[in-house]
Amino acid sequence: MPTLLDFRRRIRSVKNTQQITRAMKFIAAARLRRAQETAVSLRPYASGIREVLASAMSRIENPEQFPMLAERPEERILVLVASGERGLCGAFNANVLRRAFEFLRDHGDQTLEVIAIAKKSRDAFRKRSWKIVGEYVDITTKADLGKAVEIAAEVMKRYEAREADSVYLIYNEFKNVMSQTLRVEKLLPLDRAALATHDKNAPPASSADSVDYIYEQPAAEIFNKLVPRYVEMQIYRMLAETSAAEHAARMTAMESATSNASDVIDALTLHMNKVRQAAITREIIEVVSGAASAG
């Protein structure tokens, strides 16, 4: 049976753990505010560039002339999987990796290549048989446009060189502090119907926003310049959404851990008091019994 000293040591250990989880919750909350502002502010811009691309594409007579619009049979698929950099964030990493593995198994007949984004994604795919053609770590804690441009350049180079027939993004999209949405998006080739679809995360357009665009340059030239920006923006948005979702998941997990630690401390304190009361009662009985025997 545990002694009073064992209970005190256990309570002290749980209190130390509780201090760590509480500090991690506050750190995640501070980082979440910045990451959430970045993710939310990118949504209107991403929606706007989609609308301009769709408008320019509708004015091009032969859109098949552009490499990013060339649709080929999906024999080689490139998948970008964005996870978190660290653990202690509940099921955040497990959910996105499980969805990525399901996607890869569903396309087992094709040639699959993976670009692992963040440490958890890299470590998980290193243990699997799928081919990793790129690794980017320490980039989802804080979304960086420079890294997004670097990743986009690599993706477009592989697509134009016909090393990939399609490119997909798999990541967690920030919904609110309590939940995230798993997204599987087709990045390349560009789909006219998908570009024309209104982004549900963007602010609703007013009647004044429903206007046509007047281009000074040819639509094809504008389209050719906008496509790389669109790919960069989609990858940058993926990094920003993943960053915000990771911090939110960690804050929620640490808040739950802190609350659970309080429950454990209360339960241990109750058991310790019962043991101490039993020990005091036993000592009193021994003293009374000894006094009765001596009398």
N, C-alpha and C positions, 0 to 999 in steps of 0.2 A: 504493500500500500504506500502511495507517495507520502512523504513527510511534508511538514510545513516549509522546510527549506526548499524542497523540490517545487512546491507551488510558487513560492516567491521567485525562484529562478525562472520558472516558466512565464509568470506574469511579467517580469522584467524584460524577458526576451520578446514577448509579444508587444509590449509597449515600445521597445526600440524599433521593431518592424513597423509599427503603426506610425511612428514619427517619420520613417522613410517613405511610406506610402502617402502620407499626408503632404510631405514636401514634393514628391513626384506629381501629385495631383495639382498643386499650385503651379509648378513649372509647366505642366502640360496646358493648364488653363491660360497662362500668360502667352505661351506660344500659339495656342489655338486662336486667340483674338487676331493676331497678325496673319496667320495662315488663312483664317476664314475671310478676312477682308480681301486678301489677294484672290482667293478662289471665286468669291462672289463678284468682285469687280471685273474679272476676266469673262464672265458669262455674257454680258451684253456685247462685248467686243467680238467674242467668238460667234455670237449670233449674227452680228452685223457683217462680218467677213463672209459668212455663209450666204447671206442674202446677196451680197455684191457678186460673189462667185456664181451663184445661180443665175443672176441677171446677165452677167457677161457670157455664161455658157449658152444661154438661150439665144444669143445674138451671133454665135459662131456657126458658120455653115457646115464645116467639117471638124467637129470636135475630136474625131479620132486621130487627128494629126498630132495632138499633144501626148507625150509619153505617159503623163499621169492619168489620162483618160483611156488609155489602151487597156481594154478588157481581154484577158487571156484565160484559158482554162486553168482552174486552180490546182496546179500540180505541185507548186512550191509555195508554201505559206510561211510568212514571217510573223511572229507573235511577240508583242511587247507586253511583258507582265510586270506591273508595278506593285510592290508590296511595301511594308514598312522597313525601317532601318533596324529597329530593335523590337524586342518582345514586350511583355507586361502590358499588353493592350487588348486583352481578351481574345476573342476569336477573329480579330481583324485580319491577321496574316493567314490564318488557316482557311478562312472563307475564300479569299482571293486566289490562293494557291489551289484549293480544291476545285474552284471553277476553272482555273487554267488547265489543270490536269484533265478535267472532263472535256474541255474544248479540244485538247490535243488528242485524247483518245477517240473522240468522235470523228476526227480527221486523220485517223491512223493510216488511211490509204494514200495520203499525200506526203510529200517530203516536207518535214516540219523543221523550222529553225526558230530559236528563241533568243530574244534580247532581254536579259534579266536586269531589272531596275530595282535597286535597293538590296541590302545585304541578305534579308530573309529570302527574297526571290533567288538571288544568286546561290545561296547555300542549298536551297531546296532542289534547284535544277542540277547542281553539281552531283547530286546523289542519284539522279535519274539518267535515263538513256538518251533523252532528247539532246539534239545538238545545240550548244550555246555559241552564238556568233558575236555576242557583245555583252559586256558587263558594265554597269554604271552604279556605283555605290556612293553613299553620303550625299545624295542629291534630293531626297524626298523630305528630309527634316525641314529644309527651307527651299522652296521652289526657286530655281535659278534659270533665267531666260537663256543665258549663255550655254548651259548644259542642254537645254531643250533644242537650241539651234544646232548643237553638235550632234545630238541624237537624230534630229530630223535630216541633217545632211547625210548621215550614214544610211538612213532608211531610204531616202530618195535615190541615193547612188545605187543601192542594191536593187531597187525596183526598176530603175532605168536600164541597168545592166542585165535585166531579165533573170536575176538571181532569186527573185521572188515574184510570184504572180499576184499576190494580194498581201496586205498588211493589216493586222488586227491589233487593237488595244484592249487590254484586260486590266481593270483597276477598280478601286473603290471610290465612288463619288460621294462627296460630303452632302448629306441631307440635313441633318441637325445633330445636336450634341449626342443624342441617344442612339442614332442609327445612321448607317451608310447604305448606299445602293451599289450593288455589283453591276458594272457596265462591261459589255463586250461590244466594241465599236469597230466597224470596218473603216480604216483610214484610207487605204489605197486599194484599187483605183477609185477615183472620185465618182460618185454616183449622183446623177442629176436629180433623181427623185429624192435622195437623202438630203442633198443640199437645199432643196426647196422646202423640206419639212421644217416647220418652226420648232426651235429648241424650247422644250417645256420649262427649262430653267431660266430662260431669258425673260426680261420684263415684257408684259403684253404690249403689242404694238398698237398705237392709236391710229385713227383715220388719217391724221396728218403725216404719219410715217409711211403710209402705203403709197409711195410715189415711185415713179420710174427714174432711172439714172440717165444722165446725159454725159457721155464720155467725150473728152477732147481727143484722146488717142484711140486707135482701133481697139475694139473689144478683145480681139485675140491677143494683142500686145499686153493689155491690162490683165487679162486672164493669165497669161504666161508669167507675169510678175507676182500675181496674187497667190498662185498655187503654192509656191514654197512658203509664203507667209502663213497660209492656211495650215499647212502641215506642221510648221513650227508652233503655231498657236494651239493646235489640238494637243500636241505633245506637252507643251508648257501647261496647258490647262489640266492635263492628266496628272502632271507632277504637283500642281497646286491643289487639286482635289484630293489627291492621295495624302499630301501633307496635312491638310485640314482634317481629313477623316482619321488619320493616324493619331493626331493629337487629341481629337475628340474621344476616340476609343480608349486611349490611355488615360485620359482624365476620368472617364466613366469607370474604367476598371480599377483605378487607384482609389476612387471614392468608395466603390463597393468593398475593396480590400480594407480600407480604413474603418468602414462601418462593421465589417465582419470581425476585425481585430477588437473593436469595442465589445462586441458580443462575446468573444472568447475570453476577454479580460473579466467581464462580469461573471461568466460561468466559472472561471477558475477561482475568482474571489469568493464566490458562494461556496464552492467545494472546500476551499481553504478554511473558511470560517467554520464550516461543519466539522472539519477535522480538528481544528483548534478547540471548538466547543466540546467535542468528544474527549479530547485529551484532558481538558480542564475538569470535565465531569468525572473522568476516570481517576484523576489525582485526588479530587475531593472524596470519592468513594474510598480510595485507599487510605486517606488520612482518617476518615470516620471509622473505617474498619479497624485500623491500627489503634485508634483511641479506645474503641469498644473492647478490643482484645486486652489492652493494658488495664482497663478498668475492671 
